[in-house]
Amino acid sequence: MTGPLLNSDRLFQALFNEGLSFTAAADLDAATIDDMPALTHSSSVAQTGNADGLWEGILAVHIFAYAQTAFSKAAEVYSLIHSWGDNPRSGIVPGVGAVEIVTDMNAISRATGEIQMDTKQVVQYDGTFSVTIRSL
């Protein structure tokens, strides 16, 4: 039986807002971000066969930061994402869903060169993760 659509953007936005020390936004034009560091994210999900309320998905993240702090911010994001799968209580947004499993597809790595934004030059890190989510 197919259940209601999972709002994965809301799930990940809430988890990033709760766990990061810097700005996170779903599908934001990175060139318009005023504060550094920043993270943008997007996700796609599909309900799994006969498992009512179980979703498989892909989470993509893009971290933008000044060169001096870029790696530490990327490491913070990586640790946070994996904490959702490692600790059953950390990846839950009541009324939306719970992240149950996280697997690296492309662990966070630095994009080549620097990114030119409106008035700043920053370093970009990107990563993709396979996630299993239970809708709540």
C-alpha positions as CSV (number, residue, x, y, z in Angstrom):
1,M,0.0,0.0,0.0
2,T,1.3,3.4,-0.9
3,G,1.3,6.0,1.9
4,P,1.4,9.8,1.8
5,L,4.3,11.6,0.1
6,L,7.3,12.2,2.4
7,N,8.4,15.8,2.6
8,S,12.2,15.1,2.4
9,D,13.1,18.8,2.0
10,R,11.4,19.6,5.3
11,L,13.0,16.6,7.0
12,F,16.5,17.5,6.0
13,Q,16.1,21.3,6.5
14,A,14.9,20.7,10.1
15,L,17.8,18.2,10.8
16,F,20.4,20.6,9.3
17,N,19.0,23.6,11.2
18,E,19.1,21.7,14.4
19,G,22.5,20.2,14.0
20,L,24.7,22.7,12.2
21,S,26.5,25.8,13.4
22,F,25.8,27.7,10.2
23,T,23.2,28.4,7.5
24,A,21.4,25.6,5.6
25,A,18.8,26.0,2.8
26,A,17.1,23.7,0.4
27,D,17.8,24.4,-3.3
28,L,19.0,28.0,-2.7
29,D,20.9,29.8,-5.4
30,A,24.3,29.8,-3.7
31,A,25.3,33.1,-5.3
32,T,22.7,34.9,-3.3
33,I,23.9,33.6,0.1
34,D,25.1,36.5,2.3
35,D,26.5,34.6,5.3
36,M,29.5,32.2,5.0
37,P,29.8,29.3,5.6
38,A,26.5,28.0,4.1
39,L,25.0,24.7,3.0
40,T,22.5,23.9,0.2
41,H,20.8,20.6,-0.1
42,S,18.4,18.7,-2.3
43,S,16.9,15.2,-2.1
44,S,14.8,12.8,-4.1
45,V,12.9,9.9,-2.6
46,A,10.9,6.8,-3.7
47,Q,8.7,4.6,-1.6
48,T,10.0,1.1,-1.2
49,G,7.9,-1.7,-2.6
50,N,5.6,-3.3,0.0
51,A,7.2,-1.5,3.0
52,D,4.5,1.0,3.9
53,G,6.2,4.2,5.1
54,L,9.7,3.2,4.1
55,W,11.5,5.4,1.6
56,E,14.8,5.2,-0.2
57,G,16.4,8.4,-1.2
58,I,19.4,10.4,-2.3
59,L,20.6,13.5,-0.4
60,A,23.0,15.9,-2.1
61,V,24.8,18.6,-0.1
62,H,26.9,21.6,-1.2
63,I,29.0,23.4,1.4
64,F,30.4,26.9,0.7
65,A,33.0,28.4,3.0
66,Y,36.1,30.6,3.0
67,A,39.2,28.5,2.4
68,Q,40.4,28.8,6.0
69,T,37.4,27.0,7.4
70,A,36.0,25.0,4.5
71,F,37.3,21.6,5.4
72,S,36.2,21.8,9.1
73,K,32.7,22.8,7.9
74,A,32.6,20.0,5.4
75,A,33.7,17.6,8.2
76,E,30.9,19.0,10.5
77,V,28.3,18.2,7.8
78,Y,29.7,14.7,7.1
79,S,29.6,13.9,10.9
80,L,26.1,15.2,11.3
81,I,24.7,13.3,8.3
82,H,26.2,10.0,9.6
83,S,25.0,10.7,13.1
84,W,21.4,10.3,11.8
85,G,22.0,6.7,10.8
86,D,24.3,5.9,13.8
87,N,22.0,7.1,16.5
88,P,18.3,6.2,16.1
89,R,17.2,9.3,18.1
90,S,19.2,11.9,16.2
91,G,17.6,11.8,12.7
92,I,14.0,12.3,13.7
93,V,11.6,15.1,12.8
94,P,8.2,14.4,14.5
95,G,5.3,14.3,12.1
96,V,7.7,14.1,9.1
97,G,10.2,11.2,9.2
98,A,13.2,9.5,10.7
99,V,16.5,8.7,8.9
100,E,17.3,5.1,9.6
101,I,20.3,4.3,7.4
102,V,23.0,6.6,5.8
103,T,25.5,5.3,3.2
104,D,28.1,7.3,1.3
105,M,27.6,7.5,-2.4
106,N,30.2,10.2,-2.9
107,A,31.7,11.2,0.5
108,I,32.1,14.9,0.8
109,S,35.0,16.2,-1.4
110,R,36.3,19.5,-2.6
111,A,35.2,20.9,-5.9
112,T,38.0,22.1,-8.2
113,G,39.1,25.7,-7.8
114,E,37.2,28.5,-6.0
115,I,33.6,29.6,-6.5
116,Q,33.0,33.2,-7.4
117,M,30.0,34.6,-5.6
118,D,28.7,38.2,-5.7
119,T,31.3,39.7,-3.5
120,K,33.4,36.8,-2.2
121,Q,35.5,33.8,-3.3
122,V,34.7,30.6,-1.5
123,V,35.6,26.9,-1.6
124,Q,32.9,24.4,-2.4
125,Y,32.6,20.8,-1.1
126,D,30.0,18.4,-2.4
127,G,28.7,15.1,-1.3
128,T,25.9,12.6,-2.0
129,F,24.4,10.0,0.4
130,S,21.9,7.2,0.1
131,V,19.4,7.3,2.9
132,T,16.6,5.1,4.2
133,I,13.8,7.1,5.8
134,R,10.7,6.0,7.8
135,S,7.8,8.4,7.4
136,L,6.1,9.4,10.7
